[in-house]
Amino acid sequence: MRKNLQVAPILMLSLLLLLQGCGPKEWKAKVVPARGSISINGSPAEGVMVTLSPRGDQVDKRETQPWGVSSTDGTFTLTTYEFEDGAPEGTYDVLVRWPDDVHSMDAIDMLDGAYSRPDKSQWQVTVIKGTPELPPIRIDGARLRKPPVNPPQATPANGVRPNHRR
């Protein structure tokens, strides 16, 4: 019985060391800072979704694609695993979507999908450690698709609109 008590801590320590290597971060690729800017028809564009699609091998086992959303001045910082953590080093095709509502899954791409397919990408970037600035993305002469205009609904006397989303 005493011998089993001596072996138990050794087994527990071995098990902990073994499981430590199986942690959730093992599948993640190393990332480096990466940021850029986008303009559409000569102006900084806010709310544009920029996604990097790896050329060749995937960046990790989950086929993760670094992405960023542009701010009011057209700049974006890439996110791969954690907010604005950057992107794995490598060469990528740049995909661009400009949703009319960045908070909606049903958003309309105001660029009508013209820049959102890897096989049709007009831009390639290489993410390199020590060079966080990506070349600017410029889209000139873009025909913007306007989102449908919904007429405002009258508010009933009880103050509750039918099918009102919050």
HUKAUR-V206942 format. One record per backbone hydrogen bond with DSSP energy under -1.0 kcal/mol. NH is the residue of the N-H (numbers start at 1). CO is the residue of the C=O. Records with the same first field share a line. If there is no record, write none. Layout:
NH: CO ; CO
This chain:
5: 1
6: 2
7: 3
8: 4
11: 7
12: 8
13: 9
14: 10
15: 11
16: 12
17: 13
18: 14
19: 15
20: 16
22: 19
23: 20
26: 23
28: 25
32: 87
35: 132
36: 76
38: 74
39: 137
40: 43
41: 139
43: 40
45: 38
47: 70
49: 97
50: 68
51: 95
52: 66
53: 93
55: 91
63: 60
67: 79
68: 50
70: 48
71: 75
74: 71
76: 36
78: 34
79: 67
85: 82
86: 78
87: 32
90: 127
92: 125
93: 53
94: 123
95: 51
96: 115
97: 49
100: 108
104: 101
110: 98
112: 109
114: 111
116: 113
120: 117
121: 118
125: 92
127: 90
131: 128
134: 35
137: 37
139: 39
145: 110
159: 156
164: 161
